[in-house]
Amino acid sequence: MSGTIAEEMKGLLTEAFAPTKLEIINDSAQHSGHAGDDGSGESHFTIVIEADAFASMNRLARQRAVIAALGDIVGERVHAVAIKAGVAAA
């Protein structure tokens, strides 16, 4: 897939969860020179996602579902991802 890793993550998460809110924040600049910084500018991200699909899941299950949806991105192509996953407030 061409484009940035953030764009790829957005596509995968949109397909998997049809989120009502999705923010993918590139935190890589804050980690420049630290462990896991590969110089690509795409090594650290924060994902904020809300989806009805998370309604029956606890926090850990939500994080596992997000990581599973991202496939080989986490750990292979991205060093770190912080996940804030929840259900939209009614």
Beta strands, then each sheet from edge to edge (+ up, - down):
strand 1: 21-26
strand 2: 44-50
strand 3: 80-86
sheet 1: 1+ 2- 3-
end
